[in-house]
Amino acid sequence: MQGATAVVLLIISNIFMTFAWYGHLRFRFAPLWAVIVVSWLIAFMEYCFQVPANRIGSYQFSAAQLKIIQEVITLVVFGVFSVLYLKQEFRWNYLVAFAFMLGAVIFVFAGGSGTRAAVEPHPDSFAAPHLASRVPPARLSSGAQEQGRSKN
């Protein structure tokens, strides 16, 4: 379930980022400063989906797998965006490049096990409250324990 949630959030974030980076190309008459401000506002929305996607996805996928998933989503979103929004032609060589990216997906997921992140979540982690009960409470280092005893 976490993997699917991460992918959906990555799709949403990539839609925002594609508009932030390329949406202004239909408005070349707009002042550059205005385009930058609007792009940053759109990019903020992208981060609101991207960061949780990576956090949630890290419980299911390795960082390399998350990046490859994100890149494939980026290409699909951009392909649809460039054809429908920018009215640009989709060429055969784009399809070949996409096939190579799918090859990257196959290679990064080869090996199967050991894909979860090795870092356990912090008990206060909002992204994985169901895992919080499995994390042992923080322990004081021996130096910190000795300082605590000397103060008493």
Stockholm file with secondary structure:
# STOCKHOLM 1.0

chainA/1-152         MQGATAVVLLIISNIFMTFAWYGHLRFRFAPLWAVIVVSWLIAFMEYCFQVPANRIGSYQFSAAQLKIIQEVITLVVFGVFSVLYLKQEFRWNYLVAFAFMLGAVIFVFAGGSGTRAAVEPHPDSFAAPHLASRVPPARLSSGAQEQGRSKN
#=GR chainA/1-152 SS CHHHHHHHHHHHHHHHHHHHHHGGGGCTTSCHHHHHHHHHHHHHHHHHHHHHHHHHHTTTSCHHHHHHHHHHHHHHHHHHHHHHTSCCCCCHHHHHHHHHHHHHHHHHHTTCSSCSCSSCCCTTCTTCGGGGGGSCCCCCCHHHHHHHHHHC
#=GC SS_cons         CHHHHHHHHHHHHHHHHHHHHHGGGGCTTSCHHHHHHHHHHHHHHHHHHHHHHHHHHTTTSCHHHHHHHHHHHHHHHHHHHHHHTSCCCCCHHHHHHHHHHHHHHHHHHTTCSSCSCSSCCCTTCTTCGGGGGGSCCCCCCHHHHHHHHHHC
//
